[in-house]
Amino acid sequence: MSERILRGRILSFHREPVGPGDDDAFTYHEDGGLWIRDGMIAGCGSFDVVSQRAGVFDVIDHRPNLILPGFIDPHIHFPQVQVVASWGEQLLDWLRDYTFPEEMRFADPDHAARMAGAFFDLLTAHGTTTAVAYCAAHPNSAQAFFAEAHRRNMRMAGGKVMMDRNAPEGLIDTAQSGYDDSKALIGEWHGRGRLHYAITPRFAITSTPSQLAAAGALVAEFPDCYMQTHLSENHDEIAETLRLYPDARNYLDVYDTHGLLGEKALLGHCIHLEDREIARLAETGSHPVFCPTSNLFLGSGLFDDAGLRARGIVNAIATDIGGGTSFSMLQTLNEGYKVLQMQRQQTHPYRAFHWITRGNALALGLEDRIGTLDEGTEADVVVLNARATPEMKLRYETVETLAEELFLLMILGDDRAVAQTYVAGAPMKAPA
């Protein structure tokens, strides 16, 4: 039996904060203890109480750092780790000139395996313990992704991209092969260890109606799998989608008529939505995913978080590597804060940190397993140092409240502020 206690300042949310003064939305222990046993959280509370209850002598002292649930990134592209920081064009040009050529390299199993190791190193270095990833069209890219995630015992979701048109010849599948390959991957990996499969039609432009029908058939056959795709990121994308699907009432209708919506649906971007589309997202329980660094980098537009939330929609927030420009969920909050500020929507740091932990877990339907530090949940944990860089240390001298510290972390923090990341209780980050 493996047991240890992490000691530090512990913060965990049990509901979404409704405002700056909503201290009842979270539990905070100034001198806390997190008891980890066999990869699970066996207790959480004040250090004196937890240590006495546990009787465990292996104590890792992280004081004065903050201990939180590990970050969750629900929209990221595994094959794009070497696309990040490619000179900016807009979406469709960027896909053609950078993304598709790079993803073709993942036909090579050795390259895919090497990139998988680097990908997961980067995630854990930035405090991310769960992600939902797009793999390449080649099944072996998903094999490499799942094998590495399983080796590290990480709670991960992913899927082979289904795309049978409007891409290079070496990157496309067919409606039948996309269905067959996805079904085989589901059989091999979904539910194995801490893994989930995400049925992944890339987006309407790169899938024929036959392929979207095949994706819908998979959703019907495997309702506990996720479904991920892209929606209304760019005006040209929307126009091209409606040209390819002339009978659709709107972009969302393309996915709706093929049975792709529902509580397991994760729809990247969702920037330029019609009112009818918003109503249908709410009705089906589908989840828009806000990708602020990508939306700014590609000039796509501004996500209306408050407007969607007012309709009862649960939004997620994600990096969208490699259109996104940072693996850091802290920097994702930084840019998200600015996007929402431009629309007079304020994001208090309490809500921001709820969003990248329990909030994203809610969107994934995994709040009973990850996203909190509740007893009985999985011990995916991040330790944050708000004094990690000279500028952070200088600013920290004037910090007086927990909210101010969290805001400092989300504006100036990155991987350097991540002192340690634990996956199922195991430390994953080498000392700086």
C-alpha positions, 0 to 999 in steps of 0.5 A: 500500500502506497501512502503519503500526506501532502502538506500545504495550503489546500484549496478545493471548490465544491460548487461554482462561486457566484461572486467575489465574496462567495467563500462558501463555494470552496474549502480552504485550509491554511495548514492543510493535509491531503492524505493519498492512499493508492492513488486516491484521496483518503482524507483532506483537512487541517494537517493536524487532523489528517495526520493524526487520522492517517498515522502516515509518516511520509509527509511531503511539505509543500508549504507555503505553496497552494495545493489544488486539484490538477488542471483539466484541458478539454480541447487540445490537438496532440499532433500539433505540438510542433505547430505551436507558434507557426506564423499566423494566418486565419483558420482555413489557411492555417490548417492547409499550410501548417496543421495538415502537413504536420499531422501527416508525419504521424503516419510514422509510429516512431514519430507518434511515440516520440511526440506522445512522450513530449506531449505528456511531459508538457502537460504535467509540467504545466499542471494539467492532469486530464485532457481531451485530445484530437489525434491524427487521422492515422490510427497509430497516432491514437495508439501512441497517445493512449499507450503513453497515457496508460503508461503514466496512469493518467485520466485522458480522453482522445480519438482518431480524427475522422476526415474523408475530404478537403485534406491531403490524400495521405491524411484522409480516411473514408466513412467506412474506414473511419468508423472501423478504425474508431470502433477498433480503438474504442474496443481496445482503449475505452475504459482501460485504466483511466482512459476514455474514447472521444469520437472525433469527426474533425469538423463538417468541412472535412467530413462528408454526410456519410462520415458524419452519419458513421460518427453518429452511429458510433455515438449511438453504439457507444453512448458513454464515449465523448464526441468532439468536433469544432463549431463556428470558429471562423466566418469563412468556415461557417460559409463553407460548411453551409455551402457543403451542407445546403439543406442545413438550417445552420452550422449546428444543424449539420451535427444535430441531424447526424445525432452528434449532440448531447451531454457528451458532446464537446464543441470547440470554439462556438463563437459565431452562433445564431440564437437557434443554435444556442437554444439547441445547445442548451436543449441537448446539454452539449458543451461549448469549449472556450479556447481564448489563446487560439481565438486571439491568435487566429483572429477568430472572434470573442467567445460570449461566455456570459450569454451562453451561461445565461441560457443554462449552458455549461461552458468549458475552457481549454488551450487548443494547442496548437492554434492555442499558444500555451500549454498552460491553463494559467495562461489560458485563464489570462487570455480568457480574462482579457477576451471577456473583459472586452465584452464587459464580462468579468471573471473573478479568480475564484470562478477562474480556478473553479473553471479549470478544475471542477468546472471542466470536470462538470463539462466532462461528467467526471466531477465525482472522480476528478476536479476536487480534492474530496475524499474518495476522488482520484489524487490528481493534484497540482502545487502552485508557487505564486512567488516562482519568478522575480516579477511574481515574487515582487508582486506577491509582497503586496498580496493580502488575500487568497483571491489576489494570490489566485489572480496573480497566478492566472495573470503571471503564472505558467509552468514555472509556477507549477512546483509539482504535479501528481498523477494518481498520487505519483509526482510527475515533475522533476525539480527545477 
